[in-house]
Amino acid sequence: MNIIKKYNSDISNFKIRGRLLNYAAPVYDFFMQKIFFDINNKKILEQLNKLTIEEDFKILDVGCATGAILKKQIARLNKNSFAVGIDGAFNMIKIASKKNKICNLHFICADAAYLPFKNGYFDIIINTMFLHHLPIDCKIMALKEMKRVLKKGGIIFTVDIDKPTNFAVKIFLYLSALILFQKEIKENIDYGLIEIMKSAGITNNAILTQYCGSVSVIKSVAL
Ligand SMILES: C[S@@+](CC[C@H](N)C(=O)[O-])C[C@H]1O[C@@H](n2cnc3c(N)ncnc32)[C@H](O)[C@@H]1O
């Protein structure tokens, strides 16, 4: 983990692009995790729970916020495995690390567009409600980075806003993007997650389920 320490000490030199939720960190678990994102967490945990966990298993959560999902998974990992959560918001990582007493669970402040890990390192990568925080070029950069650090045969699970499945949700999301000044949401809707992934060279994708009229759970296997 030396490379991570070095990167962390240099973080002030980086201008991270994307909507960082530093300001929301103190209330994130209460409002977002418990009220709005509970359903997403259930969907991703459902997928993770189906996996057979091998010795020496490595899992990465990109845009982990306060690390709630990894904290729920860690009990399943043996002592030779480990989990890493990265987020560009330093305050999120501070909260994630403060509540963390587990030695094979790490949280680091990093930019998803420049992941501080070597090639082919992780077995599983998850990203939930994260891509709609990035402008389109960064979505692609972050996905390329996930592909780079994933092992052959490894899996990326993505949960995020996708092309709406009905008109009412489409209008609702366009209005939300407008009110929140968040064109990054509109980009998810306009391009669709599968097309964005293909632009990043991630081609082996399957939509596992869709809910709330636009959120997709996508499984991508590294060829
Ligand atoms: C809506 S939150 C989702 C967090 C978590 N995955 C969940 O489902 O609750 C999106 C997170 O992405 C982080 N983020 C935005 N841009 C980023 C970037 N370029 N690199 C790393 N994290 C970023 C934000 O700080 C925020 O914590």
The ligand as an SDF file (V2000), in Angstrom:
LIG
                    3D

 27 29  0  0  0  0  0  0  0  0999 V2000
  -23.9100   10.2260   -5.0340 C   0  0  0  0  0  0  0  0  0  0  0  0
  -22.3790    9.7760   -4.3240 S   0  0  0  0  0  0  0  0  0  0  0  0
  -22.5270    8.0160   -4.3400 C   0  0  0  0  0  0  0  0  0  0  0  0
  -21.7550    7.3990   -3.2410 C   0  0  0  0  0  0  0  0  0  0  0  0
  -21.9400    5.9070   -2.9730 C   0  0  0  0  0  0  0  0  0  0  0  0
  -21.3910    5.1080   -4.0430 N   0  0  0  0  0  0  0  0  0  0  0  0
  -23.3650    5.5470   -2.6990 C   0  0  0  0  0  0  0  0  0  0  0  0
  -23.9660    4.7960   -3.4800 O   0  0  0  0  0  0  0  0  0  0  0  0
  -23.9050    6.0140   -1.6850 O   0  0  0  0  0  0  0  0  0  0  0  0
  -21.1370   10.0850   -5.5700 C   0  0  0  0  0  0  0  0  0  0  0  0
  -19.7290   10.1710   -4.9900 C   0  0  0  0  0  0  0  0  0  0  0  0
  -18.7820   10.3310   -6.0480 O   0  0  0  0  0  0  0  0  0  0  0  0
  -17.7330   11.1830   -5.5740 C   0  0  0  0  0  0  0  0  0  0  0  0
  -16.9960   11.7190   -6.7350 N   0  0  0  0  0  0  0  0  0  0  0  0
  -17.4100   12.6260   -7.6400 C   0  0  0  0  0  0  0  0  0  0  0  0
  -16.4440   12.8400   -8.5630 N   0  0  0  0  0  0  0  0  0  0  0  0
  -15.3960   12.0310   -8.2470 C   0  0  0  0  0  0  0  0  0  0  0  0
  -14.1090   11.7770   -8.8300 C   0  0  0  0  0  0  0  0  0  0  0  0
  -13.6870   12.3930   -9.9460 N   0  0  0  0  0  0  0  0  0  0  0  0
  -13.3060   10.8600   -8.2250 N   0  0  0  0  0  0  0  0  0  0  0  0
  -13.7060   10.2070   -7.1110 C   0  0  0  0  0  0  0  0  0  0  0  0
  -14.9040   10.4060   -6.5140 N   0  0  0  0  0  0  0  0  0  0  0  0
  -15.7460   11.3080   -7.0650 C   0  0  0  0  0  0  0  0  0  0  0  0
  -18.4700   12.2260   -4.7480 C   0  0  0  0  0  0  0  0  0  0  0  0
  -17.6290   12.8740   -3.8140 O   0  0  0  0  0  0  0  0  0  0  0  0
  -19.5360   11.3650   -4.0550 C   0  0  0  0  0  0  0  0  0  0  0  0
  -19.1370   10.9100   -2.7950 O   0  0  0  0  0  0  0  0  0  0  0  0
  1  2  1  0
  2  3  1  0
  2 10  1  0
  3  4  1  0
  4  5  1  0
  5  6  1  0
  5  7  1  0
  7  8  2  0
  7  9  1  0
 10 11  1  0
 11 12  1  0
 11 26  1  0
 12 13  1  0
 13 14  1  0
 13 24  1  0
 14 15  1  0
 14 23  1  0
 15 16  2  0
 16 17  1  0
 17 18  1  0
 17 23  2  0
 18 19  1  0
 18 20  2  0
 20 21  1  0
 21 22  2  0
 22 23  1  0
 24 25  1  0
 24 26  1  0
 26 27  1  0
M  CHG  2   2   1   9  -1
M  END
$$$$
